[in-house]
Amino acid sequence: MMRLSRKGSCVGIIVLVVVGLLLANAGSIFAAESGEKTYIEFIIDASGSMREKVEGNQSRMDVAKEVLKELVEGLDDDPMLEIALRVYGFQLPGKSSCEDSGLMQDFGSVGKVRSSILQIVESLSPKGMTPIGYSLREAAKDFPKGKDGRNVIVLVTDGEESCMANPCKISQELQKEGIILKPYVVGFALSAAAEEKVRCIGNYFSAKDKASLSDALGSIMVEVVAAPSLEVEACADGKNVTAQTDIRILDSSGRPQEVEVTAKAGEVLKLAVDEGVYTVTGTFMVDNEPVEASQANVTLKPGQATRVRLDFGELSGRIVLYA
């Protein structure tokens, strides 16, 4: 249980239900209204290997186009969501093979860019190479500058890097710089060896046919636009000390979890965490001595933002005894 001050200045756990969930029976996807805009850039593989057959007489490109069009058509025009489309391997004019990546549709609201993206997807034909690393670096430049939001990349590829770049290292650098969140990667009809080379780019999903590709992209969209979110606030002596607190998230077995920070600690630390049950712990230093507070059984569900307040109690006049 959380340690509470006698005055109860910062107690309890508040669960805020976020409007805008995936309506399965209607087939529409809505962005979660968390007050923070989400920017999703789709990076689509149009390299020559996408000509290979995957279902009967259908090529990988044909299947990918069908699934992408269904996905874009099903997106709701939400003011808190903008999307963009980048394509590589399309042999764009004036581009070398290893720089053959272009932003085909800049960011805009779904209602504004839907028709354009559908037309672009329909026009795709597999031709070139697979410059994944270059595409990631270029995609990082596509997101709006000077605007707070969640920058998400969704990459669909049927092959590994073919231009000597290191997309896994590039992805980690972009995440470390705070430009993007951990990308989502769908490996379409990849061999086991190729999967190992792209899995490290981000959150990996495997697809072998139309059904599994649709499921993978659908799952990603639920995570992105209706994902659980966790907000943590820490206080001591009735004052907010979130920025000075070391906050950790533990799973049900007590193992520390890697989480993505969507907003750095100020008054509140915002985190992207998978669905599940967790323990939130915090350590605050007072006179070089650690003081801890924790909240167990924090349940995170899709479409909900959960706020946890950690209270270190009344620390003024605290006496520290040394043996």
BELBELBEL-V6974 format. One record per pair of residues at least 24 apart in sequence whose ideal C-beta (glycine too) atoms are under 7 Angstrom apart, sorted by the first residue. I is the first residue (numbers start at 1). GAP is how many residues later the second one is. D is the distance in Angstrom with one decimal. If there is no record, write none. Layout:
BEGIN
<<I | GAP | D> <I | GAP | D>>
END
This chain:
BEGIN
<<1 | 295 | 6.8> <2 | 291 | 5.8> <2 | 292 | 6.2> <2 | 293 | 4.7> <2 | 308 | 6.7> <2 | 309 | 6.5> <3 | 290 | 5.0> <3 | 308 | 6.7> <3 | 310 | 6.1> <4 | 307 | 5.8> <5 | 306 | 5.7> <5 | 308 | 3.8> <5 | 309 | 5.1> <6 | 308 | 7.0> <9 | 226 | 6.5> <9 | 229 | 4.4> <9 | 302 | 6.5> <10 | 225 | 3.9> <10 | 299 | 4.8> <10 | 301 | 4.0> <11 | 298 | 6.7> <11 | 300 | 6.0> <12 | 297 | 6.5> <13 | 282 | 6.1> <13 | 285 | 6.7> <13 | 295 | 5.4> <14 | 293 | 4.6> <15 | 289 | 6.2> <15 | 291 | 5.3> <16 | 289 | 4.7> <16 | 291 | 6.6> <17 | 287 | 5.8> <18 | 285 | 5.3> <18 | 286 | 5.9> <18 | 287 | 5.3> <20 | 58 | 6.5> <20 | 206 | 6.7> <21 | 205 | 5.0> <21 | 282 | 4.1> <22 | 200 | 5.1> <22 | 204 | 5.3> <27 | 47 | 5.2> <28 | 46 | 5.5> <28 | 48 | 5.0> <29 | 45 | 5.7> <29 | 46 | 5.4> <29 | 47 | 6.3> <29 | 192 | 5.0> <29 | 196 | 5.8> <30 | 46 | 4.5> <30 | 48 | 5.6> <30 | 195 | 6.4> <30 | 196 | 6.9> <31 | 47 | 4.0> <31 | 49 | 4.7> <31 | 50 | 3.6> <31 | 194 | 4.4> <32 | 193 | 5.8> <32 | 194 | 5.1> <32 | 195 | 7.0> <32 | 271 | 6.1> <33 | 47 | 5.8> <34 | 195 | 6.0> <34 | 271 | 5.6> <36 | 112 | 6.5> <36 | 113 | 6.0> <36 | 114 | 6.0> <37 | 43 | 5.1> <37 | 45 | 6.7> <37 | 112 | 4.2> <38 | 42 | 6.3> <38 | 43 | 5.2> <38 | 111 | 6.5> <38 | 112 | 4.6> <38 | 114 | 6.5> <38 | 186 | 6.5> <38 | 187 | 6.2> <39 | 43 | 5.2> <39 | 68 | 5.9> <39 | 104 | 5.5> <39 | 105 | 6.7> <39 | 110 | 5.3> <39 | 111 | 6.8> <39 | 112 | 5.2> <39 | 113 | 6.6> <40 | 43 | 4.9> <40 | 112 | 4.8> <40 | 114 | 6.1> <40 | 184 | 6.2> <41 | 43 | 4.5> <41 | 45 | 6.0> <41 | 98 | 5.4> <41 | 101 | 5.8> <41 | 112 | 5.4> <42 | 41 | 6.9> <42 | 43 | 5.2> <42 | 112 | 5.1> <43 | 43 | 4.8> <43 | 45 | 6.9> <43 | 92 | 5.4> <43 | 96 | 5.9> <43 | 110 | 6.2> <43 | 112 | 4.5> <44 | 24 | 6.9> <44 | 41 | 6.9> <44 | 43 | 5.1> <44 | 112 | 5.4> <45 | 43 | 6.6> <45 | 44 | 6.0> <45 | 85 | 6.6> <45 | 111 | 5.9> <45 | 112 | 4.3> <45 | 113 | 5.5> <45 | 114 | 6.9> <46 | 41 | 5.2> <46 | 42 | 6.7> <46 | 43 | 4.5> <46 | 44 | 4.4> <46 | 78 | 5.0> <46 | 80 | 5.4> <46 | 81 | 6.6> <47 | 42 | 3.3> <47 | 79 | 6.1> <47 | 81 | 5.5> <47 | 82 | 5.8> <47 | 83 | 4.7> <47 | 112 | 6.1> <48 | 41 | 7.0> <48 | 78 | 5.4> <48 | 79 | 5.9> <48 | 80 | 6.3> <49 | 109 | 5.5> <49 | 110 | 5.1> <50 | 76 | 3.6> <50 | 108 | 5.6> <51 | 75 | 4.7> <54 | 135 | 5.4> <54 | 155 | 6.2> <55 | 154 | 5.4> <55 | 155 | 6.0> <60 | 98 | 5.2> <60 | 128 | 6.1> <60 | 129 | 5.8> <61 | 63 | 6.4> <61 | 64 | 6.9> <61 | 65 | 4.8> <63 | 147 | 4.8> <63 | 150 | 6.5> <64 | 92 | 6.3> <64 | 124 | 6.6> <64 | 149 | 6.8> <65 | 56 | 5.4> <65 | 57 | 6.5> <65 | 59 | 6.3> <66 | 144 | 6.6> <67 | 143 | 6.2> <67 | 146 | 4.9> <67 | 147 | 4.9> <67 | 150 | 6.3> <68 | 53 | 5.1> <69 | 49 | 5.7> <69 | 52 | 5.7> <70 | 144 | 6.9> <71 | 146 | 5.4> <71 | 150 | 7.0> <72 | 42 | 5.9> <72 | 45 | 5.4> <72 | 46 | 6.0> <75 | 35 | 4.8> <76 | 34 | 6.8> <77 | 32 | 6.1> <77 | 33 | 4.5> <77 | 34 | 3.6> <78 | 32 | 6.9> <79 | 30 | 7.0> <81 | 29 | 6.2> <81 | 144 | 6.3> <82 | 25 | 4.6> <82 | 26 | 5.9> <82 | 27 | 5.8> <83 | 24 | 7.0> <83 | 27 | 6.0> <83 | 30 | 6.3> <84 | 58 | 5.9> <85 | 32 | 5.1> <85 | 35 | 6.0> <86 | 49 | 6.3> <86 | 53 | 5.6> <86 | 56 | 6.8> <87 | 37 | 6.6> <88 | 42 | 7.0> <88 | 43 | 5.4> <88 | 47 | 4.7> <89 | 37 | 6.9> <89 | 38 | 6.2> <89 | 39 | 3.9> <89 | 40 | 5.8> <89 | 41 | 6.0> <90 | 34 | 6.6> <90 | 37 | 6.2> <90 | 38 | 6.5> <91 | 36 | 4.4> <91 | 37 | 4.7> <97 | 31 | 5.9> <97 | 32 | 4.7> <98 | 31 | 6.5> <98 | 33 | 4.9> <98 | 36 | 6.3> <98 | 65 | 3.7> <99 | 32 | 6.6> <99 | 35 | 5.8> <100 | 28 | 4.8> <100 | 29 | 6.5> <100 | 31 | 6.1> <101 | 30 | 5.6> <101 | 33 | 5.6> <101 | 34 | 4.2> <101 | 37 | 5.5> <103 | 39 | 5.3> <107 | 37 | 6.2> <129 | 33 | 4.7> <129 | 34 | 6.3> <130 | 27 | 6.7> <130 | 29 | 4.6> <130 | 30 | 6.8> <130 | 31 | 6.2> <130 | 32 | 4.2> <131 | 32 | 4.5> <131 | 34 | 6.9> <132 | 25 | 6.4> <132 | 29 | 4.8> <132 | 33 | 6.9> <132 | 35 | 4.3> <133 | 28 | 5.8> <133 | 30 | 6.9> <133 | 32 | 2.6> <133 | 33 | 6.1> <133 | 34 | 4.2> <133 | 37 | 4.9> <134 | 29 | 6.4> <134 | 31 | 6.0> <136 | 31 | 5.8> <136 | 34 | 5.0> <136 | 35 | 5.9> <136 | 38 | 6.6> <137 | 33 | 5.9> <140 | 34 | 5.1> <140 | 39 | 4.8> <140 | 40 | 6.2> <150 | 31 | 6.1> <150 | 112 | 5.8> <151 | 28 | 6.5> <151 | 29 | 4.6> <151 | 30 | 6.3> <152 | 29 | 5.6> <152 | 72 | 5.4> <153 | 27 | 5.7> <153 | 30 | 4.0> <153 | 31 | 7.0> <154 | 30 | 4.7> <154 | 66 | 5.9> <155 | 28 | 5.9> <155 | 29 | 7.0> <155 | 30 | 4.9> <155 | 31 | 7.0> <155 | 46 | 6.8> <156 | 30 | 4.7> <156 | 32 | 6.1> <157 | 30 | 6.4> <157 | 31 | 6.7> <157 | 41 | 6.3> <158 | 30 | 4.5> <158 | 31 | 5.4> <158 | 32 | 6.6> <159 | 35 | 6.4> <160 | 34 | 4.7> <160 | 37 | 4.3> <160 | 38 | 5.7> <161 | 36 | 7.0> <167 | 34 | 5.2> <168 | 32 | 3.9> <168 | 33 | 5.4> <171 | 30 | 4.8> <171 | 31 | 6.0> <181 | 79 | 5.3> <181 | 91 | 6.6> <182 | 78 | 5.8> <184 | 36 | 4.6> <186 | 27 | 6.8> <186 | 30 | 4.9> <186 | 31 | 6.5> <188 | 25 | 5.9> <222 | 80 | 6.1> <226 | 76 | 5.2> <226 | 77 | 4.4> <227 | 45 | 6.5> <227 | 75 | 6.4> <228 | 45 | 6.1> <228 | 47 | 5.3> <228 | 72 | 3.7> <228 | 73 | 5.8> <228 | 74 | 5.9> <228 | 76 | 5.9> <229 | 41 | 6.6> <229 | 43 | 6.3> <229 | 76 | 4.5> <230 | 41 | 4.5> <230 | 43 | 4.9> <230 | 70 | 6.2> <230 | 76 | 5.5> <230 | 78 | 7.0> <231 | 37 | 5.0> <231 | 39 | 5.3> <231 | 74 | 6.3> <231 | 76 | 4.3> <232 | 36 | 6.9> <232 | 37 | 4.7> <232 | 39 | 6.9> <232 | 48 | 5.9> <232 | 76 | 5.1> <232 | 78 | 6.8> <233 | 34 | 6.8> <233 | 35 | 5.0> <233 | 74 | 6.8> <233 | 76 | 4.8> <234 | 48 | 5.0> <234 | 50 | 6.6> <234 | 76 | 4.4> <234 | 78 | 7.0> <235 | 74 | 6.8> <235 | 76 | 5.7> <236 | 48 | 5.9> <236 | 76 | 3.9> <236 | 77 | 7.0> <236 | 79 | 5.2> <237 | 77 | 5.8> <237 | 78 | 5.4> <237 | 79 | 5.3> <240 | 27 | 5.4> <241 | 43 | 5.8> <242 | 24 | 7.0> <242 | 25 | 6.2> <242 | 26 | 6.3> <242 | 27 | 5.6> <244 | 40 | 6.4> <245 | 37 | 4.6> <245 | 38 | 6.8> <245 | 39 | 5.0> <246 | 36 | 6.7> <246 | 37 | 4.4> <247 | 33 | 6.9> <247 | 35 | 4.9> <248 | 33 | 5.0> <249 | 24 | 6.3> <249 | 29 | 5.4> <249 | 31 | 6.0> <250 | 28 | 6.3> <250 | 29 | 4.4> <250 | 31 | 6.5> <251 | 25 | 6.8> <251 | 27 | 6.2> <252 | 25 | 5.3> <273 | 27 | 5.7> <275 | 25 | 5.6> <275 | 26 | 6.1> <275 | 27 | 5.9> <276 | 24 | 6.0> <280 | 28 | 4.8> <280 | 30 | 6.9> <282 | 28 | 4.3> <284 | 28 | 5.0> <286 | 29 | 5.3> <286 | 32 | 6.2> <287 | 33 | 5.6> <289 | 31 | 5.6> <291 | 24 | 6.8>>
END
